[in-house]
Amino acid sequence: MDFLEIEGGKKLKGAVQISGAKNAALPLLTCTLLSKTPVHIGNVPNVADVKTLLQLLENLGAKQNFDNNQALVDTSGVNSTCANYDIVRKMRASILTLGPLLTRFGHCEVSLPGGCAIGQRPIDLHLKALEMMGADIDIRQGYVIASAPKGLKGANIVFDKITVTGSENIIMAAALAHGTTTISNAAKEPEVVQLCEALNKSGVEIKGIGSAEIEIQGSGGKLLDIADFSVIPDRIEAGTYLCAGAITNSEITVTNVIPEHLKALISKLISMGFEVLKTENSITIKPSSKILPADIETLEYPGFPTDMQAQFMALCTQADGTSLIDERLFENRFMHVSELLRMGANIKLTSHTATIYAPTKLTGADVMATDLRASSALVLAALAAEGTTRIHRIYHLDRGYENLEGKLSNLGAKIKRLSE
């Protein structure tokens, strides 16, 4: 099993190109199930989650080729509507096949995703919405058995709470449905927006893209001719590298980004004393003479992203004063705290709130990654720590960061991947 060894205390310098967004690539890959022709997708990140989903599509009967960040997917030969447990257990986003398979074939069997390290992520909102569209849903032996032999019908869907994958699943289901579907309280994340835009350019009339209310005119069961497109840049990867610059008090530039997608994050960095410069597709962070503490509350987009909470916690350990982080979206997303404590951080937890007393001197230690974003927080802490840190179980990192050690090495970090 691989681990990362990082020698801390090094200044970073230079530019890093951001890869395509994992959280955009996954629904875009599943939407190829709605296409009657092969779909070419550019700027696809070479990460484990993408490879898992491509394998799932192949298991369903699709043909796929993935090389040099380009994916070509042909689902015209799909001959199975069963997403089995062996694949789904590796990645919760596999549930995104539910909507497309059901709306195209009128029947599917998709394994329940099971547990998630960062907290409960039930799919009851997905299932309730599909039932409102005319589907019969049954849960048997750990599988969602869904049927709609005459096709799904447009409906007025009101989500009780904002759900990103739920919005994406129902948007794809509605694309081939009969009639008009309205989704209220829809997620507004850039990844949801790109899915809507890709379907819209492929002949599905969608109104309200980017708003909390989306209206989708279904094709009545007719498959789409999905136009080629490229995945948007990964705002979470960009934010992680900006935090790498901040925690080492270095000047770095992230390129191939959409600064508008990082407004909440940039605002927080500025409030912590950093100068942030933006161009149309790049962001530069400059060193600060004094890192100020922060108060952070995670919210749905366009609020501060929960996927950046752990990285900012690592940064807050170097601030001059006490910071407060209120995690409002996931009940178990503080698992990185115990590992940061091993490195010398002073953090107190109370329910969904973390208080970071700083500044503290971080020192290298053996630590263990517990989930994707917690892993990146440990990398950031290691960059600022005195001595050598070894981060174990980095397969979590590989799910969402493409060539992390290579990109950090190019910025001047002393980091290498080793096997144990």
N, C-alpha and C positions, 0 to 999 in steps of 0.2 A: 504494500500500500504506500502511495506517495505522501510526502509531507514537504512543507516549505521551511527552509532555513533562512532567516533574515537577520542580518547584522544591522542594528539600528544606529541612529545618530548621524545619518548621511543626509546632506542637502540634496534636493532634487532640482533638476533644471531641464528645460526643453519642452517639446510638444508631444502629445500622444493622440493618435487618431482613434476615435470612438467607433465601436462596431455597431452593427444593427441591433435593434432592441429585441431581446429574447421575448419579452412579454407582448410584443407586436407580432413577432414571427410565428408564434404558436397558433393564435387564431387564424392568421393568414394562411398558414399551411393547412389547417383543417377546412378552411373555406374552399379549398380546391375540390372537396367532395361535392360541391355544387356545380362544378364545371363539366361541360361536355367535351372540352378540348384541353390539351396539355397547358399547364400554367408555368410560366417562368418568373421566378422571384429572385431579385438581386439583393445584395447587402444582407444576406442571411448569416447570423453569427454562428461560428463553428463551436458550439457548446453542447454539452451532453443532453440537455433537454430537447434541443432541436433534433439531434440524432435519434433520441427515443421516440419522438413523435413521427419522424420519417419512417422508423421501423414499424410503428403501429399502422401507418397508412399502407405500408408494404404488406403487412400481415392481412389487411383487409382486401388486398388484391391490386392495389395501385402500383404503378411503376414510378420509381423516383431515382434521380441522380443528383448528388450533392457534391460540388467540387468548387474550390476557390470562392467560397461564399455565394455561389450561385446554385439555386435549387430548381430542378425541372420536375414537376409532378404531373402524372397522367392518371386520373382516377376513372377513366372510361371503362376499365376492366375490373372495377371493384366487384367482388363476388361474395363478400362476407359482410355481415352487419353486426359482428360480435367483437367488441373491444375487450379482450380477456384480461384477467387479473394480473397475469405475469408482466404485462406491459404497464397497465394502469397504476399498479402499486409503485412503480418507479417514479411516477410524475403525476401529480393531481390534475394538471392541465389537460390530461387525456380525456377528461369529462367533456371537453370542447367538441368531441366527435358526436356527442349525443344529439344535438340539434340538427347538424347537417345530415347525419345518417337517417334520422327519423323523417325529416322533411323530404328527403330524396327517395327513400325506399319504402316508407310507411311502416317500417318495423326496425327495431335494433335492440341489441342486448349489450349494455355497457356496464362493466364492473364498477361498483362503488369505489371511490378513491381511497377510502380508509382514512387513517389518522394523519395528522399534520403536526410537525414539530412545533410550529409557532402558535398553534391554537386551533379551535374549531372552525372549519370552513364548510358548513353544511350546504348541500345542494337542493334543499327543500324549495328554495325560491325558483330554481330552474324547473323543477318538476311541477310545481303549482302553475307556472306560466304555460308550460306545455299542455297541461290538462285543460287550461282555459282555451287553448287553441284546438281542442278536440282530441287530444291523445289519451289513450288508456295507459295508465302507469301501474306497474306492479313491481314489488321488490321481492326477489326470490333468490335465496342462496348467494347473497352478496352482489346480485346483479340488478340493474334497472332494466326491466323488460317493458319496452314502450312500443305501442302500436297505434297507427292511424291509417288504416287501409285505404281510406278515401282521400288521404292527404290532410295536412293541417289547414286550419281556417284562421283567417285574421281575427284578432281579438284586441280588446283594450286591456293592457297589462299594467298594473301598478305595483312596482316593487316596494315591499315594506321597508327595505333598506337598500342602500346602494350596493350593487354587486357587479364587479367587473366581468368575471367569467359568466355570470348569469346574463348580463346584458349582451355579451358576445354570442352566447349560445342561442338566445332568443332572436337576435338580429339575423343570424344565419338561418335559423328555422323559418323565420318570417319571409326570407328572401324567395323561397319556393312555395310559400303557402298560397292558399286561395283567398284573395281579398286583402284588406288593409289591416295592418297591425300597428297599434300605438303603444309605445313603451314610455311610461311615466316614471320619474325618479331613476332614469338611466344613468349609468356611469359616464363621466365626461373625460376620462383619461385619453391622452393622445393615441394610445394603442387601440382604443375603441373607435376613435375618430378615423384612424387609418383603415380599419376594417370596413366601416361605413363607406368611406371614399372609394375603396377598391371595388365594393359591390355596386356602388352608384355608377362608377365608370364602366361597369360591365352590364348595365341595362336595368338594374334594380333602382326604382325611384325611391329615394330616401330623403325625407325632409327633416330639418331640425338637427342636422349633424353637428355635434359638439355641444348640444344643449341637453337639458334634463328630460326633454320630451322628443322622442324620435317617432316618425311615422314612416312605415315601410309598406310599399305596394308590392305584394308578392307576384311571382311569375305564373302562378297557377300550376305549378309542377314542372314547368319547362326548365331544363338545365340551362346554365349560363355559359357564355363565352367570355371567360374572365381575362381581362387585359393584363399584360405584363406590368409589373411594378417592382419597386425596391422598398425594403423595410426601412422605416424611420430610424434615426440614431437612438441609441440606448441612453435615456436621460439618467438612469440610475448608475450606469457605468461611468458616465461623465461626472456625475456628482461624487462618486467614490474617488476619482482621480483628483478632483478639485479639493476634496478633503485630504488627500495625500499631500497636496501642496500646502494646505493650511496647517496640518499637524506637524509638518517638518519646517514650517515657516519658509517655504521656498516659492519661487516664481515658476509656475508651469502653465502651459496652454493646452486646452483640449480642443481638438478640431473635429470637423464633421459632426457638428451638433446643431440643435435648434434651440437657441437661448430662451425663446418664449416658453419652452417646456420645463425650464428650470427656474422660473421666476421666484417661487417660494424659497427654494434652496439658495439662490443668489442673494435674495433679500436677507436671509439669515446670516450668510457669510459676511455681508456688509455690516450688519448690526454687531457682529463679533469683531469688527475692526479691520477687516481685510478690504483692500481695494480690488474691485472686480471690473475688468474691461471686456466689452462685448463687441464682436463684429457680427456680420450676418450669419456666419457658421462657425464661430470660435468664441471661446471664453478664456480669459487669462486671469489668474489669481496672483496677487503680489503679496509679499511678506507684510506682516503687521508688527509694529513696535510693541504692541500689547494686545494679546488675545483676550477679548472680553467674554464673560459668561453669557449663556443663552437660556431663554425659556422657549421650549418647543412643545407643540401639541400636534400629534399626527392626525391628519384629516384626509378625506378623499380629495382627489384632484379637483380644483387647482390648489388645494391646501398642501401643507408640508407632507411629503410621502413617507408612509410607514417603512418603505424599503430603504430609506436613508437614516432612519432613527439610530441604528446601531453604529453607523459610521460617525454620526455627529456626537454620539456618546463618547466614542474614543477621542474625538477632537476636544470635547469639553473637559477631558482630564488635564488638558494643557492650558485651559483658560485661567485668567486671574480672578478667581471668585467662584461662587456657587451657581451651578446650572440646574435647571429643572426640566425633565422630559416627561411628558404625559402621553402615554401610548393608549390611544382611544380605539384602535381598530382590531388588535389581536391581544388576547389575554395572556399569552405565554411568549411574548417576544422580548424577554429580557434574559434569555439563557446565556447570552454572552457576558453578562455581568460577573458571574463567578469566575470566568476565565480572565477578565480584565482585573479582577481583584488579585489574581495570582501574579499579575504583572505590577502590582503596586497601586492600582487605582483605589480611590476612596468613594464608594458608591453605596447609597442606602436605598432599599426598595420598600415601597409601601403601596400595596395593591398594584395599580397600573401606573404608578409614578416612580421615577428614579431621580434621586438627588445626587448630583456629582459635586463633591467637594474638591476644589482644585486651587492652584496647580499641584500636581503630584509628580514625583519622579518615577517614571515607568522603567522597569528593568526586564531584561530578557528572561523567558521562562518557557517550559514546555506547556502548550495549551492545546485545547481540542475544539475544533469547529463543530457547531451543533446544527446550524442551518446556513443557507446561502449568504444572507446579509450579515449574520453574526461572524461568518468567516472573514468577510472583508473588513469588519471592524477590528478583528485581531491582527490582520495584515497592517492596517493603519497604525495601531498601537505599537506593533513591532518596529515600524519605520521610525517611530519617535523614541523608542526605548533604548536604554543603555545596555549594550551587550547583545547576545544572540538569542533569538526566539525561534522555537520550532513549533510550527502549526500542523497538527495532525488531523486526519480525516478531511483532507482538502477536496475530496470528491464533491463535497457541497459547493465549493468554489467553482469547480469545473462545470457545474450545471448552468452557470450564468455569466461567467467572465471568460472571454476569449484571450488566451495567451497573456494572462495577468503578469506572470513573472517576466516574460519577455518585454512587455510594455514598461513595467517598472524598472527593469534593468536599463532600458534605453534612456530613462530619466535620471539614472545615476544611483539607483538603489542597489544594495548588495543583497541579492536574493537568488536562491537556487532551489530547484526541485530535486528531491532525493527520494530514494526508496528505503523502506524499513522492513 
